[in-house]
Amino acid sequence: MRKCLSFPLVVLVAIVFAPSWRAGAAVGGTISMTAEQGPADATGALPNKAGSLKFVVVGNSGTGEPPQYQLAERMAALRERFKYGLVVLLGGNIYGSQRPQDFQKKFEAPYKRLLDAGVKFRASLGREDSPDQRYYKLFNMGGQPYYSFSPQPDVSFFALDSNTPSSDQIRWLEQQLQGSSAAWKIAFLHQPLYSSGASRGSEGRLREMLEPLFVQYGVSAVLTGQDRVYERVKPQKGITYFVVGSGGQLRSGHIDRSTGITAKAFDADHAFLAAEIIGDELYFNAIARNGETVDAGVLRRNTIAR
């Protein structure tokens, strides 16, 4: 695939989504979502505070199929009340062929409302993704398969290429983590160090390589995809791991409950994660395609000395 730039929309396809949900109102500054098909989780509402870092996380999204478009509409509807400016992509960004028209169909068209609003996407590479995606302007990878960025002075993200975790990348990561003075250090990558997905599950070798650095340098949260489900893993050595892999593909009924590591899981429909960082706390809501909040809570940052 040649180096890709942002391609203009050539054909506008109108897709009509059945309104099986309604959005919850902002009450006292907080955001909650309700669904006609089921009650919203009332705990851990997003505070929606001015000046906080607000972002959304989604993985395995780039199919170009109706579920991706429907979940993207849900993400755009949330932004009308919760003004996030960042979306983190966990690989599986473009499935199948990766021609310019595929980037339009599988990324630019479904997320047009967010892109038009100035929301910035930051991608990591998945198993199916061409390495040349790092040159695609709207993925904001700067031509690098792994990179870091700080959307606010006290928050740093570290995007990793878990397809090829070379010794050079591991050295780079340690240098980046060691040199970071951010209170919040958040890593994101495709393959999960911990997962109860029945097809692939936890990547033990990758865990051996990365977890010691995450623990040593105070990483607070790790965001992963690959397994086509949503899962929040019980804290491991003080770190919370998320699997957010059902953005465009889904393996229904695919959680292996016997692993014993699951804090909360959802594999009945597609979902994304919305988050907000305020001081030492990270609030999160996992939101399904029908608008139901299927997981919610608050994390406190890792307090290892910086």
Order of alpha helices (4+ residues) and beta strands (2+ residues): beta-beta-beta-alpha-beta-alpha-alpha-beta-beta-beta-alpha-beta-alpha-beta-beta-beta-beta-beta-beta-beta
